[in-house]
Amino acid sequence: MTADQPEIPVVCEECGTRTSVSFEDVEDAVARHNEQLHDGEPVAEVDPDVLEELADRLAKDIGLLE
């Protein structure tokens, strides 16, 4: 990972955990957590607030909010 890549917050409400994972590893980390602790069910996820903020910024950048 390079220094300019962000860490992404990952939450699991069922386990009551929150952690930060490097951008390049987030998909594998979420999948691994869910496979090991939740029989593959999609329980852990990227923090929904972060996803919402990203979607809002993307929509603004591509002009969907105009």
Secondary structure by P-SEA (a helix, b strand, c coil): ccccbbbbbbbbcccccccccccccaaaaaaaaaaacccccccccccaaaaaaaaaaaaaaacccc
